[in-house]
Amino acid sequence: MRLGLLLLTGLLSACTLVVEPAGLSLTYRLDFGRAILRFEPDRGPGGVYYLGEEVRFLLTLAEPGWVALFVEDPDGRTYGLDRFYLARGTHVLPPGAYRYTLVPPRGLHRVWAVYTDQAPTTLRLEGVYRDFEGVLRLYLEAAQARRHDRAETFFYLR
């Protein structure tokens, strides 16, 4: 029963109602594919960096869209790094002359790339959260994204 309701919800959420001069048309679009195909630090997941070094991220998108980067440091503080509109394909972040120079605290840093098909919200995520998933849901609702995806990676700062 639950599976049937879940399937029906998924089908209806992918439904588009179009009013045309000849009448109504109903179209469906099901998309179960990932938007983020690859996301990792330039030294690979779990790579080790040292204070003052720069970290870059490799990101591959299946389709163009907005990407926001969020970090949780070893002290539990979460903050947004950047937001970019990127074309389909592989990118090195940050683009251009920008740099992510590493500063304390040392330890495990978790990083999320969040993809949306709509321009990102101005909602800033910064603080210590017990439920980052809940905060992320607020971010996605504020962005009013029809399509979204996320990927997580990590690195160590020594």
C-alpha positions in Angstrom: 0.0 0.0 0.0 2.7 2.5 1.0 4.8 1.6 -2.1 1.7 2.3 -4.3 1.1 5.6 -2.7 4.8 6.5 -3.0 4.7 5.6 -6.7 1.5 7.5 -7.3 2.9 10.6 -5.5 6.0 10.4 -7.7 4.0 10.1 -10.9 1.8 13.1 -10.0 4.7 15.2 -8.9 6.2 14.7 -12.4 2.9 15.7 -14.0 2.5 19.0 -16.0 -0.9 20.3 -16.9 -0.8 22.5 -20.0 -3.8 24.6 -21.3 -3.8 24.9 -25.1 -6.3 26.5 -27.5 -7.4 22.9 -28.5 -7.9 21.9 -24.9 -5.9 20.4 -22.1 -2.9 18.2 -22.4 -1.2 16.2 -19.7 2.5 15.3 -19.9 4.7 13.3 -17.6 8.4 13.5 -17.0 10.1 10.9 -14.8 13.7 11.6 -14.0 15.4 9.3 -11.6 18.9 10.1 -12.8 21.5 11.9 -10.7 22.4 15.6 -11.5 25.8 15.3 -9.7 27.8 12.5 -11.1 31.1 13.1 -9.3 32.1 15.3 -6.4 35.4 15.0 -4.6 38.4 17.0 -3.4 41.4 17.2 -5.8 43.3 14.7 -3.6 40.4 12.3 -3.6 37.8 11.5 -0.9 39.5 11.5 2.5 42.5 13.4 1.1 44.9 15.0 3.6 45.7 18.7 3.5 47.7 21.0 5.7 47.1 24.4 7.2 47.5 27.1 4.6 47.2 24.8 1.6 44.4 25.2 -1.0 41.7 22.6 -1.6 39.8 22.4 -4.9 36.9 20.1 -5.8 36.1 18.1 -8.9 32.4 18.2 -9.8 30.7 16.6 -12.8 27.1 17.6 -13.7 24.8 15.7 -15.9 22.9 18.9 -16.7 23.4 22.6 -16.1 22.2 24.2 -12.9 23.1 25.9 -9.7 25.5 24.3 -7.2 26.0 25.5 -3.6 28.8 24.1 -1.5 28.4 23.6 2.3 31.1 22.5 4.8 30.8 21.1 8.3 34.1 21.5 10.2 35.4 19.3 13.0 33.8 21.6 15.6 30.4 20.9 14.1 30.0 24.4 12.5 28.3 24.4 9.1 28.6 27.2 6.6 28.2 27.9 2.9 31.3 28.3 0.7 29.9 29.4 -2.6 27.1 29.2 -5.2 27.7 28.8 -8.9 25.7 28.4 -12.1 27.6 25.7 -14.0 27.2 24.1 -17.4 26.9 20.3 -17.9 30.3 18.6 -17.7 33.3 18.5 -15.3 34.4 21.5 -13.4 37.2 22.4 -10.9 35.9 24.5 -8.0 36.4 27.2 -7.2 36.6 28.5 -10.7 39.0 31.2 -11.9 41.3 33.0 -9.5 39.3 32.1 -6.4 40.9 30.0 -3.7 39.8 27.9 -0.7 42.8 28.3 1.6 42.5 26.0 4.6 42.4 27.4 8.2 41.7 25.7 11.5 40.1 23.7 13.0 42.1 20.6 12.1 40.3 17.3 11.6 37.5 15.9 9.4 35.8 18.3 7.1 32.5 17.1 5.5 31.5 18.9 2.3 28.2 18.8 0.4 27.5 20.0 -3.2 23.8 20.8 -3.5 22.4 21.1 -7.1 19.1 22.9 -7.9 17.5 23.7 -11.2 16.5 27.1 -9.9 18.5 30.1 -8.8 19.6 29.6 -5.1 17.9 31.2 -2.3 19.4 34.0 -0.3 18.9 31.9 2.8 22.3 31.6 4.6 23.1 28.4 6.3 25.7 29.0 9.0 25.8 27.6 12.5 25.9 24.4 14.5 23.0 22.1 13.5 21.9 18.9 15.0 19.7 18.1 11.9 21.6 19.3 8.8 19.1 17.3 6.7 16.2 19.4 8.0 18.1 22.6 7.3 18.9 21.4 3.9 15.2 20.8 3.3 14.5 24.4 4.2 17.2 25.5 1.7 15.6 23.5 -1.1 12.1 24.7 -0.3 13.2 28.3 -0.3 14.9 27.7 -3.7 11.6 26.3 -5.0 13.6 23.8 -7.0 11.7 21.3 -9.1 14.9 19.2 -9.4 17.6 18.9 -6.9 20.5 16.5 -6.0 23.3 16.5 -3.6 26.6 14.7 -3.1 28.9 14.5 -0.1 32.6 14.1 0.2 35.2 14.7 2.9 38.9 15.6 3.6 41.2 15.9 6.6 43.0 19.0 7.6 46.2 18.4 9.7 
